[in-house]
Amino acid sequence: MDLVWLILLVFAVAALGLLAGTSRTRDDLRARGRWDTRFELESRRQTHTDATGMLICRSCGTGAPERVGRCPACGAVL
């Protein structure tokens, strides 16, 4: 009889685990998809420099060297 209760307990815990793991809503999945899309676009974006290696910040228009990676004025990614 103890073996039967043990098996039922294991199945109950497994069922609760499955229910808890699959409780994502459609809004969560859409938000994740939007984040993934934005990340992909940002990671594949190409920046073109002039002969001096200077980039212009898209947010504030400040010029910064290409190797810096971030705008010195506003901190945006170049």
Residue frames as a rotation matrix with the C-alpha (Angstrom) as fourth column:
MET 1
0.567 0.824 0.000 0.00
0.824 -0.567 0.000 0.00
0.000 0.000 -1.000 0.00
ASP 2
0.366 -0.512 -0.777 2.90
0.197 -0.774 0.602 2.37
-0.910 -0.373 -0.182 0.69
LEU 3
-0.670 -0.633 0.388 4.19
0.468 0.046 0.883 1.82
-0.576 0.773 0.266 -2.84
VAL 4
-0.039 0.760 0.649 0.84
0.977 -0.108 0.186 2.86
0.212 0.641 -0.738 -4.32
TRP 5
0.804 0.338 -0.489 0.81
0.488 -0.844 0.220 6.12
-0.338 -0.416 -0.844 -2.34
LEU 6
-0.086 -0.923 -0.375 4.40
0.187 -0.385 0.904 6.81
-0.979 0.008 0.206 -3.34
ILE 7
-0.657 -0.117 0.745 3.57
0.733 0.133 0.667 6.35
-0.177 0.984 -0.001 -7.03
LEU 8
0.391 0.876 0.282 0.49
0.893 -0.435 0.112 8.58
0.221 0.208 -0.953 -6.73
LEU 9
0.629 -0.239 -0.740 2.55
0.307 -0.798 0.519 11.24
-0.714 -0.554 -0.428 -4.98
VAL 10
-0.501 -0.863 0.069 5.21
0.348 -0.128 0.929 11.15
-0.792 0.489 0.364 -7.73
PHE 11
-0.406 0.439 0.802 2.52
0.894 0.007 0.448 11.49
0.191 0.898 -0.395 -10.43
ALA 12
0.679 0.692 -0.247 0.88
0.731 -0.667 0.142 14.38
-0.066 -0.277 -0.959 -8.57
VAL 13
0.256 -0.681 -0.687 4.17
0.168 -0.668 0.725 16.26
-0.952 -0.301 -0.056 -8.26
ALA 14
-0.711 -0.511 0.483 4.96
0.521 0.078 0.850 15.62
-0.472 0.856 0.211 -11.94
ALA 15
0.019 0.810 0.587 1.52
0.967 -0.163 0.194 16.89
0.252 0.564 -0.786 -12.99
LEU 16
0.775 0.233 -0.587 1.89
0.459 -0.846 0.271 20.05
-0.434 -0.479 -0.763 -10.93
GLY 17
-0.188 -0.936 -0.297 5.33
0.210 -0.334 0.919 20.60
-0.959 0.110 0.259 -12.41
LEU 18
-0.618 0.026 0.786 3.96
0.783 0.113 0.612 20.31
-0.073 0.993 -0.090 -15.94
LEU 19
0.466 0.867 0.176 1.14
0.865 -0.488 0.116 22.72
0.186 0.098 -0.978 -15.19
ALA 20
0.627 -0.286 -0.725 3.50
0.266 -0.796 0.544 25.26
-0.733 -0.534 -0.423 -13.64
GLY 21
-0.415 -0.908 0.064 5.99
0.324 -0.081 0.943 25.00
-0.850 0.412 0.327 -16.51
THR 22
-0.687 0.195 0.701 3.47
0.716 0.015 0.698 25.55
0.126 0.981 -0.149 -19.29
SER 23
0.204 0.839 -0.505 1.59
0.883 -0.380 -0.275 28.51
-0.423 -0.390 -0.818 -17.84
ARG 24
-0.814 -0.490 -0.312 2.82
0.286 -0.806 0.518 31.09
-0.505 0.332 0.796 -20.34
THR 25
0.297 0.934 -0.198 0.19
0.283 -0.284 -0.916 33.33
-0.912 0.216 -0.349 -21.81
ARG 26
0.476 -0.075 0.876 0.04
0.879 -0.002 -0.477 34.53
0.038 0.997 0.065 -25.40
ASP 27
0.965 -0.125 0.231 1.10
-0.122 -0.992 -0.029 37.99
0.233 0.000 -0.972 -24.24
ASP 28
0.514 -0.825 0.232 4.27
-0.294 0.085 0.952 36.56
-0.806 -0.558 -0.199 -22.68
LEU 29
0.129 -0.449 0.884 5.10
0.734 0.642 0.219 34.77
-0.666 0.621 0.413 -25.91
ARG 30
0.723 0.174 0.669 4.44
0.621 -0.588 -0.519 37.90
0.303 0.790 -0.533 -27.99
ALA 31
0.905 -0.422 0.062 6.63
-0.401 -0.793 0.459 40.02
-0.145 -0.440 -0.886 -25.71
ARG 32
0.259 -0.837 0.482 9.41
0.056 0.511 0.858 37.45
-0.964 -0.195 0.179 -25.94
GLY 33
0.290 -0.081 0.953 9.09
0.918 0.306 -0.254 37.44
-0.271 0.949 0.163 -29.73
ARG 34
0.929 0.061 0.366 9.27
0.183 -0.934 -0.308 41.23
0.323 0.353 -0.878 -29.90
TRP 35
0.675 -0.732 0.091 12.36
-0.464 -0.326 0.823 41.23
-0.573 -0.599 -0.560 -27.67
ASP 36
0.143 -0.627 0.766 14.02
0.466 0.725 0.507 38.55
-0.873 0.285 0.396 -29.82
THR 37
0.545 0.133 0.828 13.25
0.834 -0.193 -0.518 40.47
0.091 0.972 -0.216 -33.00
ARG 38
0.970 -0.182 0.163 14.57
-0.196 -0.978 0.078 43.74
0.145 -0.107 -0.984 -31.59
PHE 39
0.457 -0.843 0.283 17.74
-0.266 0.174 0.948 42.00
-0.849 -0.509 -0.145 -30.35
GLU 40
0.188 -0.361 0.913 18.35
0.788 0.611 0.079 40.40
-0.587 0.705 0.399 -33.75
LEU 41
0.762 0.144 0.631 17.89
0.551 -0.655 -0.517 43.70
0.339 0.742 -0.579 -35.58
GLU 42
0.891 -0.438 0.116 20.19
-0.436 -0.759 0.484 45.51
-0.124 -0.482 -0.867 -33.16
SER 43
0.327 -0.815 0.479 22.89
-0.037 0.495 0.868 42.84
-0.944 -0.301 0.131 -33.35
ARG 44
0.109 -0.252 0.962 22.87
0.901 0.434 0.012 42.78
-0.421 0.865 0.274 -37.18
ARG 45
0.952 0.285 -0.110 22.85
0.228 -0.902 -0.367 46.56
-0.204 0.325 -0.924 -37.62
GLN 46
0.085 -0.946 0.312 25.86
0.993 0.054 -0.107 47.88
0.084 0.318 0.944 -39.49
THR 47
0.753 0.053 -0.656 27.39
0.210 -0.964 0.163 51.25
-0.624 -0.260 -0.737 -38.79
HIS 48
0.462 -0.576 0.674 29.39
0.816 -0.022 -0.578 53.05
0.348 0.817 0.460 -41.45
THR 49
0.392 -0.438 -0.809 32.19
0.476 -0.656 0.586 55.38
-0.788 -0.614 -0.049 -40.52
ASP 50
0.968 -0.200 -0.152 33.93
-0.243 -0.601 -0.761 58.04
0.061 0.774 -0.631 -42.49
ALA 51
0.453 -0.866 -0.211 37.68
0.144 0.304 -0.942 58.02
0.880 0.396 0.263 -43.17
THR 52
-0.247 -0.576 0.779 38.44
-0.658 -0.491 -0.571 59.36
0.712 -0.653 -0.258 -39.68
GLY 53
-0.633 0.040 -0.773 36.69
0.381 0.885 -0.266 56.50
0.674 -0.463 -0.575 -37.85
MET 54
-0.934 0.345 0.092 34.12
-0.285 -0.567 -0.773 58.81
-0.215 -0.748 0.628 -36.26
LEU 55
-0.550 0.835 -0.007 30.50
0.748 0.497 0.439 57.83
0.370 0.236 -0.898 -35.71
ILE 56
-0.710 0.451 0.541 27.54
-0.478 -0.872 0.101 60.15
0.517 -0.187 0.835 -35.22
CYS 57
-0.903 0.423 0.071 25.18
0.164 0.494 -0.854 59.27
-0.397 -0.759 -0.516 -32.37
ARG 58
-0.605 0.747 0.274 21.63
0.484 0.072 0.872 58.64
0.632 0.661 -0.406 -33.60
SER 59
0.153 0.712 -0.685 20.14
0.985 -0.054 0.164 59.97
0.080 -0.700 -0.710 -30.36
CYS 60
0.551 0.051 -0.833 21.91
0.454 -0.856 0.248 63.27
-0.700 -0.514 -0.495 -29.81
GLY 61
0.957 -0.131 0.260 24.10
0.196 -0.371 -0.908 63.82
0.215 0.919 -0.329 -32.89
THR 62
0.604 -0.791 0.099 27.42
-0.636 -0.404 0.657 63.95
-0.480 -0.460 -0.747 -31.02
GLY 63
0.569 -0.513 -0.643 30.48
-0.449 0.462 -0.765 62.58
0.689 0.724 0.033 -32.80
ALA 64
0.551 -0.419 0.722 32.53
-0.652 0.323 0.686 59.87
-0.520 -0.849 -0.095 -31.09
PRO 65
-0.466 -0.778 -0.422 35.37
-0.884 0.386 0.264 57.54
-0.043 0.496 -0.867 -32.08
GLU 66
0.221 0.572 -0.789 34.28
-0.655 0.687 0.315 54.17
0.723 0.447 0.527 -33.43
ARG 67
-0.420 -0.505 -0.754 36.25
0.117 0.794 -0.597 52.19
0.900 -0.339 -0.274 -30.84
VAL 68
-0.803 0.156 0.576 34.39
-0.584 -0.400 -0.706 53.79
0.120 -0.903 0.412 -27.91
GLY 69
-0.812 0.516 -0.272 31.14
0.438 0.847 0.301 51.95
0.386 0.125 -0.914 -28.67
ARG 70
0.145 0.863 -0.483 28.96
0.984 -0.176 -0.019 54.34
-0.101 -0.473 -0.875 -26.62
CYS 71
0.314 0.061 0.947 28.15
0.406 -0.911 -0.076 58.00
0.858 0.408 -0.311 -27.01
PRO 72
-0.668 -0.626 -0.403 30.10
0.635 -0.197 -0.747 60.12
0.388 -0.755 0.529 -24.50
ALA 73
-0.802 0.381 0.461 27.21
-0.432 -0.902 -0.006 62.60
0.414 -0.204 0.887 -24.21
CYS 74
0.071 0.965 0.251 24.13
-0.962 -0.001 0.274 60.43
0.264 -0.261 0.928 -23.79
GLY 75
-0.445 -0.338 0.829 25.49
-0.661 0.748 -0.050 56.86
-0.604 -0.571 -0.557 -23.36
ALA 76
0.682 0.731 -0.031 23.56
-0.541 0.474 -0.695 55.39
-0.493 0.491 0.718 -26.31
VAL 77
0.110 -0.607 0.787 25.09
0.402 0.752 0.523 52.53
-0.909 0.259 0.326 -28.28
LEU 78
-0.137 -0.249 -0.959 26.78
-0.675 -0.685 0.274 53.87
-0.725 0.684 -0.074 -31.42
